[in-house]
Amino acid sequence: MLMIIQLILGLGLLVFLHELGHFLAARIFGMRVEKFVIFMDIFDFKLFKFTKGDTEYSIGWLPIGGYVKIAGMIDESLDKDQMKEEPKPDEFRSFAAWKRIIVLLGGVIVNLIVGLIIFTCVLYFGEKEYVPATEVTEGMYVYEEGEAFGLETGDKITHINGNEVVRIQDSFNKNIFAETVLTIDRDGKEVEVVIPPTYKNRDILLYSQSNFEALVDQVVDTSAADKGGMLAGDKITAINEYPVAVFGDVKNIVFNLTDADTLNIEVMRNGQINDLTCITDSTRALGFIVLNPVKPTEPYGVGSSIAYGYKESIDMLNVNIAGLAALFTGKLDFRKSVTGPIGIAKIYGSKFDAMRFWKITALISLILAITNLIPIPALDGGQIVIIMAETIIGRELSYRVKMIVQIVGIVLVLGLMLFTVVNDIINF
């Protein structure tokens, strides 16, 4: 239930702000706005509505999408009668092309700004501080997949694609769909490692900040580690006779022992070696938390929060644009890469964590901005393409042509939504 509540709250807020962008832009130019609808009012059924001035404000029953009905514009309402009449001065079609395009971009612009603001606030009010990359003197732990590209445990990443790594989290490139050039400090020597784009096995980790001893801090009750006799304070020294020097070795060993559900774990306890037997399941989760080394931190100021909030936004935009390009060029499996409301609800999770909620909401806001620019007629991008086409040919397309194009676009969007819901159910 909490997943659904978070989904409705997150999407409801973003849909409201997106449509508010269209609404405000239209009002600034003097266009008449007939309806402001949050969530879809299919079959004209509304949970709540009121009228103020020329505009009816309402909440639909289906918690997906929303729309602003601007007079003289073919939209989700498919108002044929209005389009057959001569355009009035306050109708959408009576205004210059550049003004109409700005109105259509209003929602996208608001989504971009909202994403930036949320990321900035999460840093300033939530995270509050960061660990400078220079404080990670032990360097990164490199897994087998990273070693294949030429990385080595102990490497300190100083630049990614020429950009200096200031915070430790900046050491991890988010755009896996593009080639990445890592500049590394390896024992005082500068080395460059090129990571090619990857479209499969995207969850594989090349390296992590786990190049420190595997000293157990907490053991989860009833977990495999707990049942096997592991205690807080234990230092893991070997798993199935493979030596463990640092915490990264634990994951490297456990997830590469594909046929071993029974793990023989050697730990150092009070100066003595103890042998434990832990039985895991398919998840390979042992159920313990290691003691992370304490590192000096730097506080986020207002300026740095805005700068890094902007960086987070740009990084997310680049990843999603590259991901969409990979999707439409067939480099990504469409069924595995597209998610719908059920999948988004699962991402929010069954427990409420404020920072997680706002980070996911910020990400979805940026995704909404990008997807709305896809040139499908029912989306803002498709409407912009039609206006640009009319400007080029020097005349307005007939309302019949626009209506057919809009219906095709709506069918495509509804078809995609149905596909994502069914796909979510199959993969639930």
Backbone torsions as a table, in degrees:
resi	resn	phi	psi	omega
1	MET	NA	-40.8	-179.1
2	LEU	-64.7	-32.4	176.3
3	MET	-61.2	-44.3	-178.2
4	ILE	-66.8	-41.9	179.4
5	ILE	-61.3	-44.8	179.6
6	GLN	-64.3	-39.3	178.1
7	LEU	-60.9	-48.2	-178.2
8	ILE	-65.2	-42.0	179.3
9	LEU	-64.4	-47.6	-178.0
10	GLY	-64.6	-51.9	-179.3
11	LEU	-67.6	-38.6	179.4
12	GLY	-59.4	-44.3	178.9
13	LEU	-62.6	-45.1	-176.5
14	LEU	-70.1	-39.2	177.4
15	VAL	-63.9	-44.6	178.4
16	PHE	-57.7	-47.5	-178.0
17	LEU	-68.0	-37.6	177.9
18	HIS	-61.4	-51.0	-178.9
19	GLU	-67.4	-31.0	176.3
20	LEU	-62.1	-35.3	177.4
21	GLY	-60.9	-45.9	176.4
22	HIS	-62.5	-45.9	-176.1
23	PHE	-59.4	-50.4	-177.1
24	LEU	-65.1	-41.7	179.2
25	ALA	-62.5	-42.3	179.2
26	ALA	-63.6	-43.0	-179.4
27	ARG	-66.8	-37.3	179.0
28	ILE	-59.5	-39.4	-179.2
29	PHE	-84.5	-5.9	178.3
30	GLY	89.7	19.6	177.2
31	MET	-80.8	146.5	179.2
32	ARG	-83.9	124.1	179.5
33	VAL	-105.3	118.5	-175.6
34	GLU	-88.9	-35.2	-178.2
35	LYS	-141.0	145.5	172.6
36	PHE	-129.7	103.7	-171.5
37	VAL	-116.6	123.4	173.3
38	ILE	-100.5	126.9	-172.4
39	PHE	68.3	159.9	-170.3
40	MET	-83.9	134.5	179.4
41	ASP	-104.2	52.3	-179.1
42	ILE	-57.0	139.9	-174.7
43	PHE	65.1	19.2	177.1
44	ASP	59.5	29.3	177.4
45	PHE	-97.1	126.3	-176.4
46	LYS	-124.3	142.9	176.7
47	LEU	-78.9	-28.4	-175.1
48	PHE	-160.6	141.5	176.2
49	LYS	-158.7	154.5	170.7
50	PHE	-155.3	159.9	-177.7
51	THR	-118.7	133.0	175.7
52	LYS	-135.7	119.5	-175.8
53	GLY	66.6	-131.1	-179.9
54	ASP	-89.6	-1.2	-170.2
55	THR	-113.1	133.4	172.3
56	GLU	-96.6	124.9	178.9
57	TYR	-105.0	131.3	-175.9
58	SER	-153.2	164.2	174.5
59	ILE	-120.2	122.5	179.8
60	GLY	-79.5	173.3	-174.9
61	TRP	-89.1	-21.5	-177.3
62	LEU	-99.3	112.0	-172.7
63	PRO	-75.2	55.5	176.3
64	ILE	-140.1	125.6	174.6
65	GLY	70.7	-162.3	-177.4
66	GLY	167.2	174.9	178.4
67	TYR	-161.7	158.1	171.5
68	VAL	-115.0	120.9	-179.8
69	LYS	-91.4	107.3	178.6
70	ILE	-97.7	130.6	-178.4
71	ALA	-55.0	134.5	176.9
72	GLY	80.9	17.0	-179.4
73	MET	-126.9	130.5	176.2
74	ILE	-78.1	119.1	-178.4
75	ASP	-139.1	-155.3	-177.5
76	GLU	-61.5	-22.0	-177.8
77	SER	-74.9	-21.0	179.9
78	LEU	51.3	48.9	-178.0
79	ASP	-77.4	97.8	-177.2
80	LYS	-75.1	-41.0	-173.4
81	ASP	-60.3	-44.2	-178.4
82	GLN	-62.7	-37.9	-175.8
83	MET	-73.4	-18.5	178.7
84	LYS	-79.0	-18.4	-178.2
85	GLU	-85.6	164.3	175.6
86	GLU	-66.6	137.7	-177.7
87	PRO	-63.4	136.8	176.5
88	LYS	-90.5	159.5	-175.3
89	PRO	-59.3	-29.1	-177.2
90	ASP	-97.0	14.0	179.0
91	GLU	-91.7	151.8	-178.1
92	PHE	-51.1	-47.0	-174.0
93	ARG	-71.4	-9.9	179.9
94	SER	-86.5	-7.7	-174.9
95	PHE	-97.1	159.8	179.9
96	ALA	-59.8	152.0	-176.5
97	ALA	-57.2	-40.7	-176.2
98	TRP	-66.7	-32.0	177.8
99	LYS	-70.9	-40.0	178.5
100	ARG	-64.5	-39.2	179.6
101	ILE	-65.7	-40.1	177.9
102	ILE	-62.7	-40.5	177.4
103	VAL	-61.3	-43.1	179.2
104	LEU	-67.2	-31.5	179.2
105	LEU	-82.2	-9.5	-176.5
106	GLY	-54.9	-45.2	-179.8
107	GLY	-66.4	-41.3	179.2
108	VAL	-62.4	-45.1	-179.2
109	ILE	-61.7	-43.2	179.0
110	VAL	-63.1	-42.7	178.7
111	ASN	-60.6	-38.9	178.2
112	LEU	-65.6	-44.7	-180.0
113	ILE	-64.5	-42.1	-179.9
114	VAL	-61.9	-43.6	178.1
115	GLY	-58.5	-45.1	179.1
116	LEU	-62.7	-45.9	-178.7
117	ILE	-62.8	-44.0	-178.2
118	ILE	-65.3	-46.1	179.0
119	PHE	-59.3	-40.9	179.1
120	THR	-63.3	-45.7	-179.0
121	CYS	-67.0	-36.7	177.8
122	VAL	-60.7	-41.7	179.5
123	LEU	-68.2	-47.2	-173.0
124	TYR	-74.4	-45.1	-175.5
125	PHE	-95.7	-24.9	-176.1
126	GLY	-97.7	-67.6	-177.4
127	GLU	-72.7	-39.7	173.2
128	LYS	67.3	-27.7	-178.2
129	GLU	-152.1	164.7	179.1
130	TYR	-141.2	160.3	177.5
131	VAL	-94.2	118.9	176.6
132	PRO	-62.0	140.9	-178.5
133	ALA	-59.6	-29.4	-178.6
134	THR	-67.1	-16.8	-179.7
135	GLU	-81.1	-13.8	179.4
136	VAL	-87.7	73.1	-173.6
137	THR	-69.4	-21.4	-179.3
138	GLU	-81.2	-10.0	179.8
139	GLY	76.7	-171.6	-176.1
140	MET	-90.5	154.6	168.9
141	TYR	-93.5	131.0	-176.2
142	VAL	-109.4	127.8	178.1
143	TYR	-84.7	172.5	-176.4
144	GLU	-57.2	-38.8	-179.5
145	GLU	-64.0	-35.6	178.0
146	GLY	-73.3	-35.2	178.1
147	GLU	-62.0	-32.1	-179.9
148	ALA	-62.9	-24.7	178.7
149	PHE	-94.0	-0.9	177.6
150	GLY	103.3	7.0	176.5
151	LEU	-80.4	154.4	179.0
152	GLU	-134.7	143.9	176.5
153	THR	-59.3	133.5	-175.6
154	GLY	102.4	-10.2	177.5
155	ASP	-62.8	136.9	174.5
156	LYS	-109.3	117.6	-177.4
157	ILE	-83.6	118.3	-176.8
158	THR	-101.8	-29.2	179.9
159	HIS	-143.8	146.7	171.4
160	ILE	-124.1	118.3	-176.7
161	ASN	52.9	37.9	176.8
162	GLY	85.9	-7.9	179.8
163	ASN	-92.9	130.1	-177.2
164	GLU	-65.0	137.2	176.5
165	VAL	-88.4	110.7	-178.2
166	VAL	-99.0	-49.4	178.4
167	ARG	-95.9	154.0	-178.9
168	ILE	-61.4	-36.3	-179.1
169	GLN	-67.6	-18.7	177.6
170	ASP	-74.2	-7.3	179.8
171	SER	-73.6	-11.6	-175.6
172	PHE	-110.8	114.7	-178.9
173	ASN	-74.5	128.2	-177.5
174	LYS	-85.3	-24.2	-175.5
175	ASN	-90.6	89.4	-178.7
176	ILE	-79.2	-5.3	-177.5
177	PHE	-90.6	-0.6	-179.5
178	ALA	-128.5	155.9	177.8
179	GLU	-63.1	138.2	-178.7
180	THR	-119.9	128.7	176.9
181	VAL	-106.5	115.5	178.9
182	LEU	-99.5	126.6	172.5
183	THR	-98.8	125.9	-169.0
184	ILE	-124.3	141.3	169.4
185	ASP	-96.2	108.5	-179.3
186	ARG	-116.9	101.0	-178.8
187	ASP	54.9	40.6	177.0
188	GLY	87.5	-5.2	178.7
189	LYS	-106.6	142.0	178.8
190	GLU	-86.6	125.6	-178.9
191	VAL	-128.9	142.5	175.6
192	GLU	-109.6	132.6	177.1
193	VAL	-124.6	128.7	-178.7
194	VAL	-102.9	123.4	177.1
195	ILE	-104.3	115.8	-179.6
196	PRO	-70.2	161.9	176.6
197	PRO	-64.3	147.5	179.4
198	THR	-129.5	137.5	-179.0
199	TYR	-118.7	-7.7	177.6
200	LYS	-122.8	159.8	179.9
201	ASN	50.7	47.7	-172.9
202	ARG	-71.2	-10.3	-179.8
203	ASP	-90.2	-3.9	-179.4
204	ILE	-67.8	131.2	-180.0
205	LEU	-96.0	127.6	-179.8
206	LEU	-84.7	-39.0	-179.5
207	TYR	-155.6	163.9	-179.2
208	SER	-153.3	169.3	178.3
209	GLN	-90.5	62.5	-177.9
210	SER	-132.0	33.4	-179.9
211	ASN	-91.1	58.7	178.9
212	PHE	-144.7	162.5	-172.8
213	GLU	-62.1	147.3	-177.4
214	ALA	-86.2	74.4	-179.2
215	LEU	-99.5	117.4	-174.9
216	VAL	-71.2	127.8	178.7
217	ASP	-100.7	-42.4	179.8
218	GLN	-141.6	149.8	175.1
219	VAL	-120.8	127.8	-178.0
220	VAL	-74.3	132.5	179.9
221	ASP	-57.2	138.8	176.9
222	THR	63.8	9.4	177.9
223	SER	-77.2	172.5	178.4
224	ALA	-59.6	-40.2	179.4
225	ALA	-66.3	-40.7	179.7
226	ASP	-64.5	-45.5	179.9
227	LYS	-66.6	-27.0	179.4
228	GLY	-83.1	-5.9	176.3
229	GLY	96.1	13.9	179.5
230	MET	-72.3	142.3	-178.9
231	LEU	-126.9	155.3	173.8
232	ALA	-60.3	136.3	-177.9
233	GLY	101.0	-14.6	176.8
234	ASP	-67.4	141.3	174.2
235	LYS	-111.5	117.6	-177.4
236	ILE	-75.1	126.8	-176.7
237	THR	-116.5	-18.6	179.2
238	ALA	-162.8	151.0	174.4
239	ILE	-133.6	121.2	-177.4
240	ASN	49.1	41.8	177.0
241	GLU	72.9	2.1	173.4
242	TYR	-86.7	126.7	-177.0
243	PRO	-66.5	141.6	176.6
244	VAL	-113.8	111.0	178.3
245	ALA	-93.7	-38.7	-179.7
246	VAL	-136.9	170.1	-175.5
247	PHE	-60.5	-35.6	179.7
248	GLY	-57.0	-30.7	179.1
249	ASP	-62.4	-31.7	-177.9
250	VAL	-59.5	-54.0	-179.9
251	LYS	-64.8	-41.1	-179.3
252	ASN	-59.4	-41.4	-178.2
253	ILE	-75.3	-51.1	-174.5
254	VAL	-58.8	-45.0	-175.0
255	PHE	-83.5	-4.3	174.5
256	ASN	-103.7	-6.4	172.9
257	LEU	-89.3	75.4	-171.0
258	THR	-66.4	-25.4	-175.4
259	ASP	-106.4	9.3	-175.1
260	ALA	-115.5	108.1	174.7
261	ASP	-90.5	-23.0	177.3
262	THR	-96.9	119.0	-177.1
263	LEU	-110.0	124.9	175.0
264	ASN	-94.0	108.5	-172.9
265	ILE	-108.8	127.4	178.2
266	GLU	-99.2	126.9	-179.8
267	VAL	-127.3	150.2	173.2
268	MET	-96.1	120.6	-177.6
269	ARG	-133.1	118.0	-179.5
270	ASN	53.1	40.7	176.6
271	GLY	81.0	1.8	-179.7
272	GLN	-122.4	149.5	178.1
273	ILE	-82.9	131.2	176.2
274	ASN	-123.7	138.3	178.6
275	ASP	-103.0	124.6	-179.6
276	LEU	-115.9	151.3	175.4
277	THR	-120.2	116.5	-178.6
278	CYS	-117.0	127.4	179.9
279	ILE	-101.9	118.3	-177.2
280	THR	-105.9	171.0	175.0
281	ASP	-108.4	-162.0	-175.9
282	SER	-65.2	-22.0	-179.9
283	THR	-77.9	-17.6	-177.3
284	ARG	62.0	20.3	179.2
285	ALA	-77.4	123.1	179.2
286	LEU	-87.7	-38.3	175.8
287	GLY	92.5	47.9	173.4
288	PHE	-140.6	158.1	180.0
289	ILE	-118.7	131.5	-178.9
290	VAL	-89.6	162.9	178.9
291	LEU	-85.8	108.5	-179.7
292	ASN	-77.6	136.8	177.9
293	PRO	-65.1	139.3	179.9
294	VAL	-79.2	128.7	-179.1
295	LYS	-117.7	146.9	174.0
296	PRO	-62.2	145.6	-178.1
297	THR	-122.1	163.8	174.1
298	GLU	-118.5	137.5	179.8
299	PRO	-77.6	149.4	172.0
300	TYR	-82.1	124.2	171.0
301	GLY	-92.4	178.8	178.9
302	VAL	-61.3	-46.2	-178.3
303	GLY	-64.1	-46.4	-178.7
304	SER	-69.2	-31.9	177.3
305	SER	-64.3	-42.6	178.2
306	ILE	-66.1	-43.7	-178.7
307	ALA	-62.5	-47.0	-179.0
308	TYR	-76.2	-28.8	173.5
309	GLY	-63.5	-40.7	176.3
310	TYR	-63.7	-42.7	179.5
311	LYS	-61.6	-44.3	178.8
312	GLU	-60.1	-42.7	-178.7
313	SER	-63.7	-47.3	-179.5
314	ILE	-63.4	-42.1	178.7
315	ASP	-59.7	-44.7	-179.5
316	MET	-66.7	-38.5	177.0
317	LEU	-62.4	-45.9	-179.7
318	ASN	-61.4	-42.9	179.8
319	VAL	-62.2	-46.0	-175.9
320	ASN	-72.7	-34.2	175.4
321	ILE	-65.7	-45.0	178.2
322	ALA	-64.2	-38.1	178.4
323	GLY	-65.1	-41.9	176.9
324	LEU	-62.8	-41.9	178.4
325	ALA	-61.6	-42.5	178.9
326	ALA	-65.7	-34.3	-179.7
327	LEU	-67.3	-46.8	-176.8
328	PHE	-76.9	-16.0	176.7
329	THR	-97.5	5.1	174.8
330	GLY	82.1	9.3	-179.4
331	LYS	-81.9	-15.4	176.2
332	LEU	-118.5	145.5	175.5
333	ASP	-72.1	115.3	-175.6
334	PHE	-57.7	-43.0	-176.1
335	ARG	-65.2	-35.8	-177.7
336	LYS	-85.8	-14.9	-171.7
337	SER	-105.3	-13.4	-177.4
338	VAL	-106.4	133.3	179.2
339	THR	-126.9	156.1	-179.2
340	GLY	-117.6	-158.5	-175.4
341	PRO	-60.4	-36.7	-179.9
342	ILE	-67.1	-42.4	178.3
343	GLY	-64.1	-39.3	178.6
344	ILE	-66.1	-40.2	177.9
345	ALA	-60.3	-40.3	178.4
346	LYS	-64.0	-35.7	179.0
347	ILE	-65.5	-40.6	176.9
348	TYR	-61.0	-37.6	176.0
349	GLY	93.1	166.1	-176.9
350	SER	-87.8	-4.3	176.1
351	LYS	-121.3	145.9	-178.8
352	PHE	-90.9	122.4	172.9
353	ASP	-127.8	116.2	-171.6
354	ALA	-55.1	-47.9	-177.3
355	MET	-65.6	-40.4	178.2
356	ARG	-63.9	-44.2	179.7
357	PHE	-57.4	-47.5	-176.3
358	TRP	-71.6	-35.0	177.0
359	LYS	-63.9	-44.9	179.1
360	ILE	-65.1	-41.1	179.1
361	THR	-63.2	-40.8	177.4
362	ALA	-62.6	-42.5	179.3
363	LEU	-63.7	-44.5	179.4
364	ILE	-63.9	-36.0	178.3
365	SER	-59.6	-43.2	179.0
366	LEU	-68.9	-37.9	178.2
367	ILE	-64.5	-40.8	177.5
368	LEU	-60.6	-39.8	178.9
369	ALA	-60.7	-44.0	-177.7
370	ILE	-69.7	-49.9	-175.5
371	THR	-64.2	-32.2	178.9
372	ASN	-69.5	-14.7	177.4
373	LEU	-91.4	-4.3	175.9
374	ILE	-63.3	131.5	-174.5
375	PRO	-74.6	56.3	170.9
376	ILE	-99.9	131.0	-172.4
377	PRO	-47.8	-38.9	-177.6
378	ALA	-73.2	-12.4	-179.9
379	LEU	-99.5	166.1	-179.0
380	ASP	-58.3	-39.1	-179.8
381	GLY	-61.3	-39.0	178.5
382	GLY	-66.6	-39.7	178.0
383	GLN	-64.1	-38.8	179.1
384	ILE	-64.8	-40.0	178.6
385	VAL	-61.8	-41.5	179.4
386	ILE	-62.7	-44.2	178.9
387	ILE	-62.6	-41.9	179.2
388	MET	-65.3	-38.6	178.1
389	ALA	-64.4	-41.9	178.4
390	GLU	-63.9	-38.0	178.9
391	THR	-64.7	-38.9	-178.5
392	ILE	-69.4	-44.0	-177.3
393	ILE	-82.4	-12.4	174.4
394	GLY	81.5	14.7	176.7
395	ARG	-153.7	159.8	179.7
396	GLU	-81.6	139.1	174.9
397	LEU	-68.2	150.5	-179.5
398	SER	-64.9	152.3	-178.3
399	TYR	-62.5	-30.0	179.9
400	ARG	-64.6	-43.7	179.0
401	VAL	-64.7	-44.9	-180.0
402	LYS	-62.4	-38.2	-178.6
403	MET	-66.8	-43.0	179.3
404	ILE	-62.9	-44.3	179.8
405	VAL	-62.2	-41.9	-179.2
406	GLN	-65.3	-42.2	179.1
407	ILE	-62.8	-42.7	177.7
408	VAL	-60.5	-42.6	179.2
409	GLY	-63.4	-43.2	179.4
410	ILE	-62.9	-41.7	178.3
411	VAL	-61.7	-42.4	178.8
412	LEU	-62.3	-45.9	-178.9
413	VAL	-65.8	-44.9	178.6
414	LEU	-64.1	-37.7	177.2
415	GLY	-62.8	-42.1	178.3
416	LEU	-65.3	-41.5	178.9
417	MET	-62.6	-42.9	178.7
418	LEU	-63.2	-41.7	178.8
419	PHE	-60.7	-45.1	-177.8
420	THR	-65.5	-36.7	179.4
421	VAL	-66.1	-47.5	178.9
422	VAL	-62.1	-42.7	179.8
423	ASN	-62.6	-39.7	177.2
424	ASP	-62.4	-42.2	-179.1
425	ILE	-64.0	-42.2	-179.7
426	ILE	-63.6	-38.3	-175.9
427	ASN	-94.5	5.7	-175.7
428	PHE	-64.6	NA	NA
